[in-house]
């Protein structure tokens, strides 16, 4: 998958459907101009998110900030 974001854009942690943890791992390149992630998976169980699923989960997380959110650097 590819996921692009603006530099400094906030990306909320999303819950893994498999283990329920909100520990996302981003693989890709980050430059001052843009951030492009080739793979986003779960740091805990290794499940890889597919792009449609991830987009939906991010939308949900932004719409329902249920728990305190920590910014991922
Ligand atoms: Zn997981």
PDB file of the backbone (N, CA, C, O) and the ligand in Angstrom, with CONECT records:
HET     ZN  A 101       1
ATOM      1  N   UNK A   1       0.843  -1.194   0.000  1.00  0.00           N
ATOM      2  CA  UNK A   1       0.000   0.000   0.000  1.00  0.00           C
ATOM      3  C   UNK A   1       0.874   1.237   0.000  1.00  0.00           C
ATOM      4  O   UNK A   1       2.068   1.164   0.291  1.00  0.00           O
ATOM      5  N   UNK A   2       0.293   2.346  -0.318  1.00  0.00           N
ATOM      6  CA  UNK A   2       0.982   3.615  -0.142  1.00  0.00           C
ATOM      7  C   UNK A   2       0.062   4.604   0.540  1.00  0.00           C
ATOM      8  O   UNK A   2      -1.114   4.734   0.200  1.00  0.00           O
ATOM      9  N   UNK A   3       0.612   5.273   1.480  1.00  0.00           N
ATOM     10  CA  UNK A   3      -0.158   6.247   2.232  1.00  0.00           C
ATOM     11  C   UNK A   3       0.687   7.502   2.324  1.00  0.00           C
ATOM     12  O   UNK A   3       1.802   7.466   2.845  1.00  0.00           O
ATOM     13  N   UNK A   4       0.167   8.605   1.825  1.00  0.00           N
ATOM     14  CA  UNK A   4       0.917   9.850   1.862  1.00  0.00           C
ATOM     15  C   UNK A   4       0.283  10.816   2.838  1.00  0.00           C
ATOM     16  O   UNK A   4      -0.935  10.851   3.011  1.00  0.00           O
ATOM     17  N   UNK A   5       1.129  11.588   3.462  1.00  0.00           N
ATOM     18  CA  UNK A   5       0.644  12.592   4.395  1.00  0.00           C
ATOM     19  C   UNK A   5       1.527  13.812   4.283  1.00  0.00           C
ATOM     20  O   UNK A   5       2.679  13.739   3.856  1.00  0.00           O
ATOM     21  N   UNK A   6       0.960  14.932   4.676  1.00  0.00           N
ATOM     22  CA  UNK A   6       1.760  16.153   4.682  1.00  0.00           C
ATOM     23  C   UNK A   6       2.729  16.108   5.854  1.00  0.00           C
ATOM     24  O   UNK A   6       2.472  15.444   6.858  1.00  0.00           O
ATOM     25  N   UNK A   7       3.839  16.817   5.721  1.00  0.00           N
ATOM     26  CA  UNK A   7       4.782  16.855   6.850  1.00  0.00           C
ATOM     27  C   UNK A   7       4.087  17.378   8.095  1.00  0.00           C
ATOM     28  O   UNK A   7       3.437  18.423   8.063  1.00  0.00           O
ATOM     29  N   UNK A   8       4.225  16.655   9.175  1.00  0.00           N
ATOM     30  CA  UNK A   8       3.626  17.101  10.421  1.00  0.00           C
ATOM     31  C   UNK A   8       2.144  16.829  10.539  1.00  0.00           C
ATOM     32  O   UNK A   8       1.528  17.130  11.562  1.00  0.00           O
ATOM     33  N   UNK A   9       1.558  16.246   9.469  1.00  0.00           N
ATOM     34  CA  UNK A   9       0.129  15.934   9.533  1.00  0.00           C
ATOM     35  C   UNK A   9      -0.118  14.898  10.620  1.00  0.00           C
ATOM     36  O   UNK A   9       0.625  13.927  10.764  1.00  0.00           O
ATOM     37  N   UNK A  10      -1.175  15.129  11.373  1.00  0.00           N
ATOM     38  CA  UNK A  10      -1.476  14.212  12.458  1.00  0.00           C
ATOM     39  C   UNK A  10      -2.146  12.950  11.928  1.00  0.00           C
ATOM     40  O   UNK A  10      -3.161  13.019  11.235  1.00  0.00           O
ATOM     41  N   UNK A  11      -1.574  11.807  12.258  1.00  0.00           N
ATOM     42  CA  UNK A  11      -2.169  10.528  11.891  1.00  0.00           C
ATOM     43  C   UNK A  11      -2.486   9.787  13.181  1.00  0.00           C
ATOM     44  O   UNK A  11      -1.579   9.404  13.921  1.00  0.00           O
ATOM     45  N   UNK A  12      -3.763   9.585  13.450  1.00  0.00           N
ATOM     46  CA  UNK A  12      -4.116   8.956  14.724  1.00  0.00           C
ATOM     47  C   UNK A  12      -3.763   7.473  14.717  1.00  0.00           C
ATOM     48  O   UNK A  12      -3.819   6.821  13.674  1.00  0.00           O
ATOM     49  N   UNK A  13      -3.401   6.946  15.880  1.00  0.00           N
ATOM     50  CA  UNK A  13      -3.201   5.499  15.960  1.00  0.00           C
ATOM     51  C   UNK A  13      -4.547   4.801  15.792  1.00  0.00           C
ATOM     52  O   UNK A  13      -5.553   5.245  16.346  1.00  0.00           O
ATOM     53  N   UNK A  14      -4.566   3.726  15.039  1.00  0.00           N
ATOM     54  CA  UNK A  14      -5.822   3.003  14.845  1.00  0.00           C
ATOM     55  C   UNK A  14      -5.718   1.628  15.500  1.00  0.00           C
ATOM     56  O   UNK A  14      -4.636   1.065  15.668  1.00  0.00           O
ATOM     57  N   UNK A  15      -6.886   1.117  15.860  1.00  0.00           N
ATOM     58  CA  UNK A  15      -6.926  -0.155  16.581  1.00  0.00           C
ATOM     59  C   UNK A  15      -6.773  -1.322  15.617  1.00  0.00           C
ATOM     60  O   UNK A  15      -7.419  -1.366  14.570  1.00  0.00           O
ATOM     61  N   UNK A  16      -5.924  -2.256  15.977  1.00  0.00           N
ATOM     62  CA  UNK A  16      -5.716  -3.443  15.157  1.00  0.00           C
ATOM     63  C   UNK A  16      -6.916  -4.380  15.302  1.00  0.00           C
ATOM     64  O   UNK A  16      -7.290  -4.743  16.418  1.00  0.00           O
ATOM     65  N   UNK A  17      -7.523  -4.775  14.167  1.00  0.00           N
ATOM     66  CA  UNK A  17      -8.688  -5.676  14.244  1.00  0.00           C
ATOM     67  C   UNK A  17      -8.324  -7.056  14.791  1.00  0.00           C
ATOM     68  O   UNK A  17      -9.188  -7.795  15.265  1.00  0.00           O
ATOM     69  N   UNK A  18      -7.056  -7.387  14.721  1.00  0.00           N
ATOM     70  CA  UNK A  18      -6.656  -8.736  15.138  1.00  0.00           C
ATOM     71  C   UNK A  18      -6.361  -8.824  16.633  1.00  0.00           C
ATOM     72  O   UNK A  18      -6.837  -9.739  17.305  1.00  0.00           O
ATOM     73  N   UNK A  19      -5.575  -7.875  17.161  1.00  0.00           N
ATOM     74  CA  UNK A  19      -5.189  -7.977  18.568  1.00  0.00           C
ATOM     75  C   UNK A  19      -5.768  -6.867  19.427  1.00  0.00           C
ATOM     76  O   UNK A  19      -5.693  -6.934  20.654  1.00  0.00           O
ATOM     77  N   UNK A  20      -6.350  -5.835  18.795  1.00  0.00           N
ATOM     78  CA  UNK A  20      -7.005  -4.786  19.568  1.00  0.00           C
ATOM     79  C   UNK A  20      -6.074  -3.707  20.088  1.00  0.00           C
ATOM     80  O   UNK A  20      -6.522  -2.780  20.763  1.00  0.00           O
ATOM     81  N   UNK A  21      -4.799  -3.808  19.788  1.00  0.00           N
ATOM     82  CA  UNK A  21      -3.853  -2.796  20.253  1.00  0.00           C
ATOM     83  C   UNK A  21      -3.777  -1.640  19.250  1.00  0.00           C
ATOM     84  O   UNK A  21      -4.014  -1.828  18.057  1.00  0.00           O
ATOM     85  N   UNK A  22      -3.447  -0.454  19.741  1.00  0.00           N
ATOM     86  CA  UNK A  22      -3.291   0.720  18.876  1.00  0.00           C
ATOM     87  C   UNK A  22      -1.809   1.043  18.734  1.00  0.00           C
ATOM     88  O   UNK A  22      -1.357   2.125  19.109  1.00  0.00           O
ATOM     89  N   UNK A  23      -1.079   0.114  18.201  1.00  0.00           N
ATOM     90  CA  UNK A  23       0.367   0.301  18.023  1.00  0.00           C
ATOM     91  C   UNK A  23       0.678   0.116  16.547  1.00  0.00           C
ATOM     92  O   UNK A  23       0.922  -1.001  16.089  1.00  0.00           O
ATOM     93  N   UNK A  24       0.669   1.205  15.814  1.00  0.00           N
ATOM     94  CA  UNK A  24       0.891   1.110  14.374  1.00  0.00           C
ATOM     95  C   UNK A  24       2.357   1.359  14.044  1.00  0.00           C
ATOM     96  O   UNK A  24       3.020   2.201  14.649  1.00  0.00           O
ATOM     97  N   UNK A  25       2.838   0.603  13.073  1.00  0.00           N
ATOM     98  CA  UNK A  25       4.227   0.772  12.640  1.00  0.00           C
ATOM     99  C   UNK A  25       4.215   1.204  11.177  1.00  0.00           C
ATOM    100  O   UNK A  25       3.563   0.588  10.334  1.00  0.00           O
ATOM    101  N   UNK A  26       4.944   2.266  10.901  1.00  0.00           N
ATOM    102  CA  UNK A  26       4.973   2.821   9.553  1.00  0.00           C
ATOM    103  C   UNK A  26       6.311   2.517   8.898  1.00  0.00           C
ATOM    104  O   UNK A  26       7.370   2.770   9.474  1.00  0.00           O
ATOM    105  N   UNK A  27       6.251   1.966   7.678  1.00  0.00           N
ATOM    106  CA  UNK A  27       7.473   1.734   6.920  1.00  0.00           C
ATOM    107  C   UNK A  27       7.393   2.559   5.651  1.00  0.00           C
ATOM    108  O   UNK A  27       6.397   2.508   4.930  1.00  0.00           O
ATOM    109  N   UNK A  28       8.427   3.308   5.382  1.00  0.00           N
ATOM    110  CA  UNK A  28       8.407   4.137   4.187  1.00  0.00           C
ATOM    111  C   UNK A  28       9.447   5.216   4.300  1.00  0.00           C
ATOM    112  O   UNK A  28      10.440   5.078   5.014  1.00  0.00           O
ATOM    113  N   UNK A  29       9.204   6.309   3.574  1.00  0.00           N
ATOM    114  CA  UNK A  29      10.186   7.381   3.658  1.00  0.00           C
ATOM    115  C   UNK A  29       9.512   8.668   4.107  1.00  0.00           C
ATOM    116  O   UNK A  29       8.373   8.963   3.744  1.00  0.00           O
ATOM    117  N   UNK A  30      10.233   9.403   4.886  1.00  0.00           N
ATOM    118  CA  UNK A  30       9.733  10.665   5.401  1.00  0.00           C
ATOM    119  C   UNK A  30      10.763  11.724   5.073  1.00  0.00           C
ATOM    120  O   UNK A  30      11.932  11.595   5.438  1.00  0.00           O
ATOM    121  N   UNK A  31      10.340  12.762   4.392  1.00  0.00           N
ATOM    122  CA  UNK A  31      11.228  13.864   4.077  1.00  0.00           C
ATOM    123  C   UNK A  31      10.544  15.146   4.535  1.00  0.00           C
ATOM    124  O   UNK A  31       9.374  15.128   4.918  1.00  0.00           O
ATOM    125  N   UNK A  32      11.271  16.254   4.495  1.00  0.00           N
ATOM    126  CA  UNK A  32      10.637  17.525   4.889  1.00  0.00           C
ATOM    127  C   UNK A  32       9.465  17.885   3.984  1.00  0.00           C
ATOM    128  O   UNK A  32       8.579  18.636   4.391  1.00  0.00           O
ATOM    129  N   UNK A  33       9.449  17.355   2.756  1.00  0.00           N
ATOM    130  CA  UNK A  33       8.384  17.702   1.812  1.00  0.00           C
ATOM    131  C   UNK A  33       7.159  16.815   1.934  1.00  0.00           C
ATOM    132  O   UNK A  33       6.027  17.280   1.809  1.00  0.00           O
ATOM    133  N   UNK A  34       7.394  15.541   2.178  1.00  0.00           N
ATOM    134  CA  UNK A  34       6.238  14.643   2.276  1.00  0.00           C
ATOM    135  C   UNK A  34       6.589  13.393   3.062  1.00  0.00           C
ATOM    136  O   UNK A  34       7.755  13.088   3.311  1.00  0.00           O
ATOM    137  N   UNK A  35       5.549  12.689   3.440  1.00  0.00           N
ATOM    138  CA  UNK A  35       5.722  11.410   4.110  1.00  0.00           C
ATOM    139  C   UNK A  35       4.995  10.366   3.270  1.00  0.00           C
ATOM    140  O   UNK A  35       3.806  10.516   2.988  1.00  0.00           O
ATOM    141  N   UNK A  36       5.688   9.326   2.874  1.00  0.00           N
ATOM    142  CA  UNK A  36       5.042   8.274   2.109  1.00  0.00           C
ATOM    143  C   UNK A  36       5.322   6.942   2.793  1.00  0.00           C
ATOM    144  O   UNK A  36       6.473   6.535   2.955  1.00  0.00           O
ATOM    145  N   UNK A  37       4.263   6.285   3.182  1.00  0.00           N
ATOM    146  CA  UNK A  37       4.413   5.007   3.866  1.00  0.00           C
ATOM    147  C   UNK A  37       4.044   3.886   2.920  1.00  0.00           C
ATOM    148  O   UNK A  37       2.960   3.885   2.336  1.00  0.00           O
ATOM    149  N   UNK A  38       4.945   2.931   2.770  1.00  0.00           N
ATOM    150  CA  UNK A  38       4.681   1.809   1.876  1.00  0.00           C
ATOM    151  C   UNK A  38       3.928   0.694   2.584  1.00  0.00           C
ATOM    152  O   UNK A  38       3.214  -0.093   1.962  1.00  0.00           O
ATOM    153  N   UNK A  39       4.104   0.647   3.892  1.00  0.00           N
ATOM    154  CA  UNK A  39       3.429  -0.400   4.645  1.00  0.00           C
ATOM    155  C   UNK A  39       3.097   0.114   6.028  1.00  0.00           C
ATOM    156  O   UNK A  39       3.915   0.766   6.677  1.00  0.00           O
ATOM    157  N   UNK A  40       1.888  -0.186   6.473  1.00  0.00           N
ATOM    158  CA  UNK A  40       1.512   0.127   7.848  1.00  0.00           C
ATOM    159  C   UNK A  40       1.056  -1.178   8.470  1.00  0.00           C
ATOM    160  O   UNK A  40       0.112  -1.808   7.991  1.00  0.00           O
ATOM    161  N   UNK A  41       1.714  -1.576   9.518  1.00  0.00           N
ATOM    162  CA  UNK A  41       1.309  -2.816  10.166  1.00  0.00           C
ATOM    163  C   UNK A  41       1.255  -2.629  11.676  1.00  0.00           C
ATOM    164  O   UNK A  41       1.603  -1.574  12.208  1.00  0.00           O
ATOM    165  N   UNK A  42       0.811  -3.682  12.346  1.00  0.00           N
ATOM    166  CA  UNK A  42       0.654  -3.652  13.790  1.00  0.00           C
ATOM    167  C   UNK A  42       1.972  -4.045  14.444  1.00  0.00           C
ATOM    168  O   UNK A  42       2.544  -5.094  14.149  1.00  0.00           O
ATOM    169  N   UNK A  43       2.438  -3.177  15.340  1.00  0.00           N
ATOM    170  CA  UNK A  43       3.713  -3.434  16.001  1.00  0.00           C
ATOM    171  C   UNK A  43       3.613  -4.650  16.917  1.00  0.00           C
ATOM    172  O   UNK A  43       4.613  -5.311  17.200  1.00  0.00           O
ATOM    173  N   UNK A  44       2.406  -4.935  17.372  1.00  0.00           N
ATOM    174  CA  UNK A  44       2.229  -6.005  18.357  1.00  0.00           C
ATOM    175  C   UNK A  44       2.138  -7.382  17.698  1.00  0.00           C
ATOM    176  O   UNK A  44       2.867  -8.299  18.076  1.00  0.00           O
ATOM    177  N   UNK A  45       1.244  -7.531  16.709  1.00  0.00           N
ATOM    178  CA  UNK A  45       1.040  -8.863  16.126  1.00  0.00           C
ATOM    179  C   UNK A  45       1.506  -8.945  14.677  1.00  0.00           C
ATOM    180  O   UNK A  45       1.545 -10.036  14.108  1.00  0.00           O
ATOM    181  N   UNK A  46       1.860  -7.820  14.071  1.00  0.00           N
ATOM    182  CA  UNK A  46       2.397  -7.849  12.712  1.00  0.00           C
ATOM    183  C   UNK A  46       1.364  -7.847  11.614  1.00  0.00           C
ATOM    184  O   UNK A  46       1.719  -7.977  10.442  1.00  0.00           O
ATOM    185  N   UNK A  47       0.087  -7.704  11.955  1.00  0.00           N
ATOM    186  CA  UNK A  47      -0.950  -7.690  10.935  1.00  0.00           C
ATOM    187  C   UNK A  47      -0.799  -6.450  10.056  1.00  0.00           C
ATOM    188  O   UNK A  47      -0.648  -5.340  10.567  1.00  0.00           O
ATOM    189  N   UNK A  48      -0.839  -6.632   8.749  1.00  0.00           N
ATOM    190  CA  UNK A  48      -0.694  -5.517   7.819  1.00  0.00           C
ATOM    191  C   UNK A  48      -2.080  -4.968   7.474  1.00  0.00           C
ATOM    192  O   UNK A  48      -2.984  -5.717   7.104  1.00  0.00           O
ATOM    193  N   UNK A  49      -2.230  -3.656   7.601  1.00  0.00           N
ATOM    194  CA  UNK A  49      -3.494  -3.011   7.246  1.00  0.00           C
ATOM    195  C   UNK A  49      -3.565  -2.852   5.737  1.00  0.00           C
ATOM    196  O   UNK A  49      -2.562  -2.519   5.106  1.00  0.00           O
ATOM    197  N   UNK A  50      -4.731  -3.083   5.147  1.00  0.00           N
ATOM    198  CA  UNK A  50      -4.865  -2.767   3.728  1.00  0.00           C
ATOM    199  C   UNK A  50      -5.360  -1.334   3.603  1.00  0.00           C
ATOM    200  O   UNK A  50      -5.964  -0.810   4.540  1.00  0.00           O
ATOM    201  N   UNK A  51      -5.116  -0.685   2.456  1.00  0.00           N
ATOM    202  CA  UNK A  51      -5.362   0.760   2.343  1.00  0.00           C
ATOM    203  C   UNK A  51      -6.797   1.174   2.639  1.00  0.00           C
ATOM    204  O   UNK A  51      -7.023   2.156   3.345  1.00  0.00           O
ATOM    205  N   UNK A  52      -7.771   0.435   2.106  1.00  0.00           N
ATOM    206  CA  UNK A  52      -9.166   0.817   2.332  1.00  0.00           C
ATOM    207  C   UNK A  52      -9.508   0.709   3.812  1.00  0.00           C
ATOM    208  O   UNK A  52     -10.146   1.590   4.388  1.00  0.00           O
ATOM    209  N   UNK A  53      -9.067  -0.393   4.411  1.00  0.00           N
ATOM    210  CA  UNK A  53      -9.323  -0.608   5.825  1.00  0.00           C
ATOM    211  C   UNK A  53      -8.675   0.499   6.654  1.00  0.00           C
ATOM    212  O   UNK A  53      -9.290   1.040   7.572  1.00  0.00           O
ATOM    213  N   UNK A  54      -7.441   0.824   6.322  1.00  0.00           N
ATOM    214  CA  UNK A  54      -6.722   1.822   7.106  1.00  0.00           C
ATOM    215  C   UNK A  54      -7.386   3.196   7.005  1.00  0.00           C
ATOM    216  O   UNK A  54      -7.526   3.911   7.997  1.00  0.00           O
ATOM    217  N   UNK A  55      -7.796   3.550   5.773  1.00  0.00           N
ATOM    218  CA  UNK A  55      -8.481   4.834   5.595  1.00  0.00           C
ATOM    219  C   UNK A  55      -9.729   4.912   6.463  1.00  0.00           C
ATOM    220  O   UNK A  55     -10.000   5.927   7.104  1.00  0.00           O
ATOM    221  N   UNK A  56     -10.484   3.812   6.469  1.00  0.00           N
ATOM    222  CA  UNK A  56     -11.699   3.778   7.277  1.00  0.00           C
ATOM    223  C   UNK A  56     -11.401   3.904   8.758  1.00  0.00           C
ATOM    224  O   UNK A  56     -12.100   4.613   9.482  1.00  0.00           O
ATOM    225  N   UNK A  57     -10.366   3.217   9.206  1.00  0.00           N
ATOM    226  CA  UNK A  57     -10.004   3.248  10.624  1.00  0.00           C
ATOM    227  C   UNK A  57      -9.511   4.624  11.040  1.00  0.00           C
ATOM    228  O   UNK A  57      -9.799   5.088  12.143  1.00  0.00           O
ATOM    229  N   UNK A  58      -8.762   5.280  10.148  1.00  0.00           N
ATOM    230  CA  UNK A  58      -8.281   6.630  10.451  1.00  0.00           C
ATOM    231  C   UNK A  58      -9.463   7.594  10.556  1.00  0.00           C
ATOM    232  O   UNK A  58      -9.515   8.429  11.459  1.00  0.00           O
ATOM    233  N   UNK A  59     -10.416   7.469   9.617  1.00  0.00           N
ATOM    234  CA  UNK A  59     -11.597   8.336   9.660  1.00  0.00           C
ATOM    235  C   UNK A  59     -12.357   8.142  10.963  1.00  0.00           C
ATOM    236  O   UNK A  59     -12.780   9.109  11.597  1.00  0.00           O
ATOM    237  N   UNK A  60     -12.524   6.884  11.356  1.00  0.00           N
ATOM    238  CA  UNK A  60     -13.216   6.596  12.607  1.00  0.00           C
ATOM    239  C   UNK A  60     -12.474   7.195  13.796  1.00  0.00           C
ATOM    240  O   UNK A  60     -13.081   7.777  14.695  1.00  0.00           O
ATOM    241  N   UNK A  61     -11.145   7.043  13.788  1.00  0.00           N
ATOM    242  CA  UNK A  61     -10.352   7.530  14.915  1.00  0.00           C
ATOM    243  C   UNK A  61     -10.426   9.051  15.025  1.00  0.00           C
ATOM    244  O   UNK A  61     -10.465   9.603  16.125  1.00  0.00           O
ATOM    245  N   UNK A  62     -10.445   9.726  13.866  1.00  0.00           N
ATOM    246  CA  UNK A  62     -10.525  11.188  13.879  1.00  0.00           C
ATOM    247  C   UNK A  62     -11.911  11.655  14.312  1.00  0.00           C
ATOM    248  O   UNK A  62     -12.051  12.688  14.966  1.00  0.00           O
ATOM    249  N   UNK A  63     -12.935  10.881  13.939  1.00  0.00           N
ATOM    250  CA  UNK A  63     -14.309  11.268  14.260  1.00  0.00           C
ATOM    251  C   UNK A  63     -14.658  10.963  15.709  1.00  0.00           C
ATOM    252  O   UNK A  63     -15.492  11.639  16.311  1.00  0.00           O
ATOM    253  N   UNK A  64     -14.012   9.937  16.268  1.00  0.00           N
ATOM    254  CA  UNK A  64     -14.324   9.508  17.629  1.00  0.00           C
ATOM    255  C   UNK A  64     -13.062   9.399  18.479  1.00  0.00           C
ATOM    256  O   UNK A  64     -12.595   8.295  18.760  1.00  0.00           O
ATOM    257  N   UNK A  65     -12.510  10.537  18.890  1.00  0.00           N
ATOM    258  CA  UNK A  65     -11.311  10.465  19.737  1.00  0.00           C
ATOM    259  C   UNK A  65     -11.690  10.020  21.139  1.00  0.00           C
ATOM    260  O   UNK A  65     -11.805  10.830  22.059  1.00  0.00           O
ATOM    261  N   UNK A  66     -11.882   8.715  21.280  1.00  0.00           N
ATOM    262  CA  UNK A  66     -12.410   8.159  22.527  1.00  0.00           C
ATOM    263  C   UNK A  66     -11.407   8.223  23.669  1.00  0.00           C
ATOM    264  O   UNK A  66     -11.787   8.435  24.821  1.00  0.00           O
ATOM    265  N   UNK A  67     -10.147   8.043  23.359  1.00  0.00           N
ATOM    266  CA  UNK A  67      -9.151   7.995  24.411  1.00  0.00           C
ATOM    267  C   UNK A  67      -8.091   9.057  24.157  1.00  0.00           C
ATOM    268  O   UNK A  67      -7.963   9.559  23.040  1.00  0.00           O
ATOM    269  N   UNK A  68      -7.341   9.394  25.184  1.00  0.00           N
ATOM    270  CA  UNK A  68      -6.271  10.373  24.977  1.00  0.00           C
ATOM    271  C   UNK A  68      -5.340   9.915  23.857  1.00  0.00           C
ATOM    272  O   UNK A  68      -4.894   8.768  23.827  1.00  0.00           O
ATOM    273  N   UNK A  69      -5.064  10.812  22.963  1.00  0.00           N
ATOM    274  CA  UNK A  69      -4.235  10.461  21.803  1.00  0.00           C
ATOM    275  C   UNK A  69      -2.864  11.094  21.966  1.00  0.00           C
ATOM    276  O   UNK A  69      -2.731  12.272  22.297  1.00  0.00           O
ATOM    277  N   UNK A  70      -1.872  10.292  21.729  1.00  0.00           N
ATOM    278  CA  UNK A  70      -0.510  10.786  21.804  1.00  0.00           C
ATOM    279  C   UNK A  70       0.039  10.952  20.398  1.00  0.00           C
ATOM    280  O   UNK A  70      -0.149  10.088  19.542  1.00  0.00           O
ATOM    281  N   UNK A  71       0.699  12.034  20.172  1.00  0.00           N
ATOM    282  CA  UNK A  71       1.261  12.260  18.848  1.00  0.00           C
ATOM    283  C   UNK A  71       2.466  11.361  18.622  1.00  0.00           C
ATOM    284  O   UNK A  71       3.360  11.254  19.462  1.00  0.00           O
ATOM    285  N   UNK A  72       2.461  10.718  17.457  1.00  0.00           N
ATOM    286  CA  UNK A  72       3.576   9.836  17.117  1.00  0.00           C
ATOM    287  C   UNK A  72       4.617  10.641  16.342  1.00  0.00           C
ATOM    288  O   UNK A  72       4.318  11.217  15.296  1.00  0.00           O
ATOM    289  N   UNK A  73       5.809  10.673  16.852  1.00  0.00           N
ATOM    290  CA  UNK A  73       6.865  11.386  16.136  1.00  0.00           C
ATOM    291  C   UNK A  73       7.579  10.431  15.205  1.00  0.00           C
ATOM    292  O   UNK A  73       8.509  10.832  14.505  1.00  0.00           O
TER     293      UNK A  73
HETATM  294 ZN    ZN A 101      -2.250  -6.404  16.117  1.00  0.00          ZN
END
